[in-house]
């Protein structure tokens, strides 16, 4: 690989003069600049941007840890991050994790090695205490509500919108619901918020047989609809995990000429708008934008709450 010293040797000028040309600095004669440019082209020199960034003490790159993109929670947060980054010089690096702790740890190690200026965890499995140990190497933002005031976080406030949705269902005579989740509440902040709101509203535990996990896509919803119809009868509404899986449930009922229960979706997706499904908009694009501002130190706050909204249709 050609180095700046190779250019200096071939051109006959000093390393410092070559450096000034490469960085488009003044105090270089036209003759010297032309000669050095000719050698650069001749040797096909490509600047080492990583070394340059390290010398500046920043990379202008933000790593975004994504478990997957099967759910609008992640894609909408990512949309917000990208929208905020487009008007800056920052690069966004996607870091797939699949909730693998070792992968998540490796991304923290990359932050320590100055590969990124900051990290955004859209969701995580790794313990918060481990994340805290890496904060000295750069901003780390978690997209979830945290009790720990020492960790940067941005999150949607879900419970009021959930309570409003349950009240809306009750006014329509719907009191026994099936709840669809992506993961169990012991590991998912979203599931925990859903179940907390359910217990607060009904003052009781949901029927555990009507709580189905592993639902994130249209196909998951279709299969959940089949399971509910086959195995259970005692419910009059379905609280879906997204508008897409709500659409899958709805289609299963239609395909089998069954009477539709009332279905509430989430994330205000195109599918929900077209089918006119009641939904909850968690404002995840705004969550992503605020996460970017925190990761790039453009915000002086440490915790940012974004309110969710119930949309009856």
C-alpha positions as CSV (number, residue, x, y, z in Angstrom):
1,X,0.0,0.0,0.0
2,X,1.3,3.4,-1.0
3,X,2.1,5.7,1.9
4,X,2.7,9.4,2.3
5,X,6.4,8.6,2.7
6,X,6.4,6.9,-0.7
7,X,4.9,10.1,-2.3
8,X,7.6,12.2,-0.5
9,X,10.4,10.0,-1.8
10,X,9.2,9.9,-5.4
11,X,8.3,13.7,-5.6
12,X,11.4,14.9,-3.8
13,X,9.4,16.9,-1.3
14,X,9.2,16.5,2.5
15,X,6.5,14.5,4.2
16,X,5.1,17.7,5.7
17,X,4.8,19.4,2.3
18,X,3.0,16.3,0.9
19,X,0.7,16.3,3.9
20,X,-0.2,20.0,3.3
21,X,-1.2,19.1,-0.3
22,X,-3.2,16.1,0.7
23,X,-5.1,18.2,3.3
24,X,-5.5,21.1,0.8
25,X,-3.5,23.5,3.0
26,X,-1.9,26.7,2.0
27,X,1.8,27.6,2.0
28,X,2.7,25.2,-0.9
29,X,4.0,26.6,-4.2
30,X,2.1,25.8,-7.4
31,X,5.1,24.0,-8.7
32,X,5.4,21.7,-5.7
33,X,1.6,21.1,-5.6
34,X,1.6,20.0,-9.2
35,X,4.6,17.7,-8.8
36,X,3.1,16.0,-5.8
37,X,-0.3,15.7,-7.4
38,X,1.3,13.9,-10.3
39,X,3.0,11.4,-8.0
40,X,-0.2,10.8,-6.1
41,X,-2.0,9.9,-9.4
42,X,1.0,7.9,-10.6
43,X,1.1,5.8,-7.4
44,X,-2.7,5.7,-7.2
45,X,-2.5,6.8,-3.6
46,X,-5.7,6.4,-1.4
47,X,-5.7,8.2,1.9
48,X,-6.1,6.0,5.0
49,X,-9.3,7.5,6.4
50,X,-9.2,5.3,9.5
51,X,-5.8,6.6,10.5
52,X,-6.9,10.1,9.7
53,X,-10.0,9.8,11.9
54,X,-8.0,8.3,14.7
55,X,-5.6,11.3,14.5
56,X,-8.6,13.6,14.8
57,X,-10.0,11.6,17.8
58,X,-13.3,10.9,16.1
59,X,-14.7,8.8,13.2
60,X,-17.9,10.6,12.5
61,X,-19.6,7.2,12.6
62,X,-22.4,6.0,14.9
63,X,-23.0,2.3,15.3
64,X,-26.7,1.2,15.6
65,X,-27.3,-2.2,17.1
66,X,-30.3,-3.9,15.6
67,X,-31.5,-7.4,16.7
68,X,-33.4,-7.7,13.4
69,X,-35.6,-5.7,11.0
70,X,-38.7,-7.9,11.1
71,X,-40.7,-5.5,13.3
72,X,-41.5,-1.8,12.6
73,X,-40.2,-0.9,16.1
74,X,-36.7,-1.3,14.7
75,X,-37.2,0.0,11.1
76,X,-39.0,3.1,12.4
77,X,-36.3,3.9,14.9
78,X,-33.8,3.4,12.2
79,X,-35.7,5.7,9.9
80,X,-35.5,8.4,12.5
81,X,-31.8,7.9,13.1
82,X,-31.1,8.2,9.3
83,X,-33.3,11.2,8.9
84,X,-31.3,13.0,11.7
85,X,-27.9,11.8,10.2
86,X,-28.7,13.0,6.6
87,X,-28.2,16.6,7.5
88,X,-24.8,16.0,9.2
89,X,-21.5,14.5,8.3
90,X,-22.1,11.4,10.4
91,X,-22.2,7.9,8.9
92,X,-24.5,5.3,10.3
93,X,-23.2,1.7,10.6
94,X,-25.8,-1.0,11.1
95,X,-24.7,-3.7,13.6
96,X,-26.9,-6.9,13.5
97,X,-27.1,-8.6,16.8
98,X,-29.9,-11.2,16.8
99,X,-29.9,-10.6,20.6
100,X,-26.5,-12.4,20.8
101,X,-24.7,-11.2,23.9
102,X,-21.3,-12.0,22.4
103,X,-22.0,-9.9,19.4
104,X,-23.3,-7.0,21.5
105,X,-20.2,-7.2,23.6
106,X,-18.0,-7.1,20.4
107,X,-19.7,-3.9,19.3
108,X,-18.9,-2.4,22.7
109,X,-15.3,-3.4,22.2
110,X,-15.3,-1.7,18.8
111,X,-16.4,1.5,20.6
112,X,-13.5,1.1,23.0
113,X,-11.2,0.8,20.0
114,X,-12.6,4.0,18.5
115,X,-14.3,2.4,15.5
116,X,-17.4,4.5,16.4
117,X,-17.9,7.8,18.1
118,X,-21.0,6.4,19.8
119,X,-23.4,3.5,19.9
120,X,-27.2,3.2,19.8
121,X,-28.9,0.0,21.2
122,X,-32.3,-0.1,19.6
123,X,-32.8,-3.2,21.9
124,X,-30.4,-5.4,23.8
125,X,-29.9,-8.6,25.7
126,X,-26.6,-7.6,27.3
127,X,-26.7,-6.5,30.9
128,X,-26.9,-2.8,31.6
129,X,-24.0,-3.0,34.0
130,X,-21.7,-4.1,31.2
131,X,-22.8,-1.2,29.0
132,X,-22.0,1.2,31.8
133,X,-18.4,0.0,31.9
134,X,-18.0,1.2,28.3
135,X,-19.5,4.6,28.6
136,X,-16.1,6.2,29.2
137,X,-15.2,5.4,25.5
138,X,-18.1,7.3,24.0
139,X,-21.9,7.9,24.3
140,X,-24.1,4.8,24.5
141,X,-27.8,5.3,24.0
142,X,-30.4,2.7,24.9
143,X,-33.9,3.0,23.3
144,X,-35.8,2.0,26.4
145,X,-36.9,3.4,29.7
146,X,-34.2,3.0,32.3
147,X,-34.3,3.6,36.0
148,X,-30.5,4.2,36.0
149,X,-29.9,7.9,35.6
150,X,-26.3,7.3,34.5
151,X,-27.2,5.7,31.2
152,X,-28.4,7.7,28.2
153,X,-31.9,6.7,27.1
154,X,-34.8,7.7,24.9
155,X,-38.1,5.8,24.8
156,X,-41.7,6.0,24.0
157,X,-44.1,6.4,26.9
158,X,-46.6,3.6,26.1
159,X,-48.8,3.1,29.2
160,X,-51.2,6.0,28.8
161,X,-51.9,5.0,25.2
162,X,-52.4,1.4,26.2
163,X,-54.8,2.4,28.9
164,X,-56.7,4.6,26.5
165,X,-57.0,1.6,24.1
166,X,-58.2,-0.7,26.8
167,X,-60.8,1.9,27.8
168,X,-61.9,2.2,24.2
169,X,-62.3,-1.5,24.0
170,X,-64.3,-1.7,27.2
171,X,-66.8,1.0,25.9
172,X,-67.5,-1.3,23.0
173,X,-68.2,-4.2,25.4
174,X,-64.9,-6.0,24.8
175,X,-63.4,-7.3,28.1
176,X,-61.5,-10.5,27.3
177,X,-58.5,-10.1,25.0
178,X,-55.8,-12.1,23.4
179,X,-52.4,-10.3,23.5
180,X,-49.7,-10.8,21.0
181,X,-46.0,-10.0,21.8
182,X,-42.7,-10.4,20.1
183,X,-40.9,-11.6,23.3
184,X,-41.9,-12.4,26.9
185,X,-42.1,-9.6,29.4
186,X,-39.1,-10.9,31.4
187,X,-36.8,-9.8,28.6
188,X,-38.8,-7.3,26.6
189,X,-39.4,-3.7,27.8
190,X,-42.3,-3.4,25.3
191,X,-44.0,-6.6,26.6
192,X,-43.4,-5.4,30.1
193,X,-45.2,-2.1,29.4
194,X,-48.1,-3.9,27.7
195,X,-48.7,-6.3,30.6
196,X,-48.2,-3.5,33.2
197,X,-51.0,-1.5,31.5
198,X,-53.2,-4.5,31.2
199,X,-52.9,-5.3,34.9
200,X,-53.4,-1.7,35.9
201,X,-56.6,-1.4,33.8
202,X,-58.2,-4.8,34.6
203,X,-56.8,-5.2,38.1
204,X,-56.1,-8.8,37.3
205,X,-53.7,-11.1,35.4
206,X,-54.5,-11.9,31.7
207,X,-55.3,-15.5,30.8
208,X,-51.8,-16.9,30.2
209,X,-53.2,-19.1,27.4
210,X,-54.2,-15.9,25.5
211,X,-50.8,-14.3,25.7
212,X,-48.8,-15.4,22.6
213,X,-45.2,-14.5,22.0
214,X,-43.0,-14.8,18.9
215,X,-45.3,-12.6,16.8
216,X,-43.6,-9.9,14.7
217,X,-44.7,-10.3,11.1
218,X,-47.8,-10.7,8.9
219,X,-47.2,-14.5,8.7
220,X,-46.8,-14.7,12.4
221,X,-50.1,-13.0,12.8
222,X,-51.8,-15.3,10.4
223,X,-50.5,-18.3,12.3
224,X,-51.5,-16.7,15.6
225,X,-55.0,-16.3,14.2
226,X,-55.1,-20.0,13.4
227,X,-53.9,-20.9,16.9
228,X,-56.5,-18.7,18.6
229,X,-59.4,-20.0,16.5
230,X,-58.3,-23.6,17.0
231,X,-57.5,-23.6,20.7
232,X,-59.5,-20.8,22.4
233,X,-63.0,-19.3,22.4
234,X,-63.1,-17.0,25.4
235,X,-61.9,-13.7,23.9
236,X,-63.7,-10.9,22.1
237,X,-60.7,-8.8,21.0
238,X,-57.1,-9.2,19.9
239,X,-54.4,-6.7,21.0
240,X,-51.8,-7.2,18.2
241,X,-48.1,-6.5,18.3
242,X,-48.1,-4.4,15.1
243,X,-50.5,-3.5,12.3
244,X,-48.8,-6.0,10.0
245,X,-49.5,-9.0,12.3
246,X,-53.0,-7.6,13.0
247,X,-53.5,-7.7,9.2
248,X,-52.3,-11.3,9.2
249,X,-54.8,-12.3,11.9
250,X,-57.6,-10.5,10.0
251,X,-56.8,-12.3,6.8
252,X,-56.9,-15.7,8.6
253,X,-60.4,-15.0,9.8
254,X,-61.5,-13.8,6.3
255,X,-60.0,-16.8,4.6
256,X,-62.0,-19.1,6.8
257,X,-65.2,-17.1,6.7
258,X,-65.1,-16.4,10.4
259,X,-66.6,-13.5,12.2
260,X,-63.9,-11.0,13.0
261,X,-63.1,-10.0,16.6
262,X,-62.1,-6.4,17.2
263,X,-58.4,-6.1,16.5
264,X,-56.1,-3.3,17.7
265,X,-52.7,-2.9,16.0
266,X,-49.6,-0.9,16.8
267,X,-47.1,1.3,15.1
268,X,-49.5,3.1,12.7
269,X,-48.2,1.2,9.6
270,X,-49.5,1.5,6.1
271,X,-51.4,-1.9,6.5
272,X,-53.3,-0.5,9.4
273,X,-54.1,2.7,7.6
274,X,-55.4,0.9,4.5
275,X,-57.5,-1.6,6.7
276,X,-58.6,1.2,9.0
277,X,-57.4,-0.7,12.1
278,X,-57.3,1.1,15.5
279,X,-53.7,1.4,16.4
280,X,-51.1,2.9,18.7
281,X,-48.5,5.2,17.2
282,X,-45.4,5.0,19.4
283,X,-43.6,7.9,17.6
284,X,-40.6,5.6,17.0
285,X,-39.1,7.8,14.3
286,X,-38.9,10.6,16.9
287,X,-37.3,8.1,19.3
288,X,-34.6,7.4,16.6
289,X,-34.0,11.1,16.0
290,X,-33.5,11.8,19.7
291,X,-31.2,8.8,20.0
292,X,-29.0,10.2,17.3
293,X,-28.8,13.6,19.0
294,X,-27.8,11.9,22.3
295,X,-25.2,9.7,20.6
296,X,-23.6,12.7,18.8
297,X,-23.8,14.9,21.9
298,X,-26.3,17.4,20.3
299,X,-28.6,17.1,23.3
300,X,-27.7,18.1,26.8
301,X,-30.4,15.9,28.4
302,X,-29.8,12.3,29.5
303,X,-33.3,10.9,29.3
304,X,-35.9,11.7,26.6
305,X,-39.5,10.5,26.7
306,X,-41.7,10.5,23.6
307,X,-45.4,10.1,24.1
308,X,-47.3,7.4,22.3
309,X,-50.8,8.1,20.9
310,X,-53.9,5.8,20.5
311,X,-55.6,6.2,17.1
312,X,-59.2,4.9,17.1
313,X,-60.6,4.0,13.7
